[in-house]
Amino acid sequence: MSDLGKHIDRVFQEGLNDFQPEAPQQAWRNIESQLQPKTKSRLIPFWFYKYAGVAAIAVLMFGLGFYYNYTQNTSVANNSQGFSEIDYDVNFTTEISTISPEAFSIIYQDLSLLSRPSVEADVTNQNLDKTQFEEQMQVSSVNSLLKQKSISSSNNVINSEAIPIFNFKMASTKAKEVKTLKNRWSLNPQVAPVFSNAMTNTSSLGSNFSSEGNAVNMAYGVNLAYKLTEKLKLRTGVNQVNLSYVTNDVTMTFDNPAFSDANINLNANNQYYAVVSSTEMANYGGENFRTAQNFGNINQQLGFIEIPLELEYQLINKKIGVNVIGGASTLILNNNALVFETTTTQTEIGQANNLNETSFSTNLGLGINYGLSKQWSFNFEPTFKYQINTFKSGTTNIQPYYFGVFTGVQFKF
């Protein structure tokens, strides 16, 4: 054995020359863990996604709102450049071929305004093509072309031979003026004869008095009006209205419990008397006691302070104007007297006790005015007024009204 003589180290060296030992699998995993240490993954909280979504929606809504406001403001600014009124006052014939390109562009813009007065008239290019020009002339109501020819434009130069000759009206634009109402206030002193009556023939003095007459009195006062529009006015004022109702065939006699009570409070001088209708006196058997001194009429004299609140609408506005008037009035009682009238005497005997201190009326009238100047006019107003709640409920069924012809001079300021 030749190998036995060799050195032991040589033997092992030659035997292990190509030997490459493999490291165990666990060793490689340990080495990898030392070289590349694992990083822990961080979890994102769930609430992060919620707030992020809200922020994104807020940004989106802000952007949409900004865009909407921008477009609206742009549209309003463009529309405000329009014209509100066109006044066609100059008519002439011209040949466009003699107009420079810059002047023709201005005329083109004017034609656009004539066809659409209130639409934006922004022309950003002076180069006009055939289609644009023909469309504008077809839409415009100012004129029509006498002859259709082609129009060519290049480098702001218009072919003069291709432009037709046509007639049109030069339009001058006027800014729309805001009308202000002049002479808003008006003052109207007035006076009127007043005719008072009732819908029924019963008397306000009581159910036993059936004969009711009437009389003509006077009303006077001043009205103040404020113009709301060109045709509508609001009116108020203060008037003194005097009315009277006459009850015929009445007897003044000594008081007797058999007589019916009337709606009368007699004064101290007549406290022992009674006001009796002729019918009741005859039924009692005292017809023979009737004399010229105790037989006559009772004139019921009433006075009211009237505060009207009315609307006046203008139907005709010329030299002679016509208006219709409607509204209501508050009536405050300031006079209440009963006067016994015979053929020879008139004696105040007391007051009616069935009147309300405050009552109302509904008013309907027609106003006719004649203009004397811009500030002065003569007024004539026949007015019907139906009284409401004048007498206490249950004391009478009279339904009073009065008709007056109010006349005066109106001053506007």
PyMOL commands that set and color helices and strands:
alter all, ss='L'
color gray80, all
select helices_A, chain A and resi 2-5+8-15+25-35+46-79+96-98+101-115+130-139+160-162+268-270+278-284+287-289
alter helices_A, ss='H'
color red, helices_A
select strands_A, chain A and resi 86-95+153-154+157-158+165-173+185-198+212-214+216-227+232-254+264-266+273-277+295-316+320-341+346-352+358-371+376-388+400-412
alter strands_A, ss='S'
color yellow, strands_A
deselect
rebuild
show_as cartoon
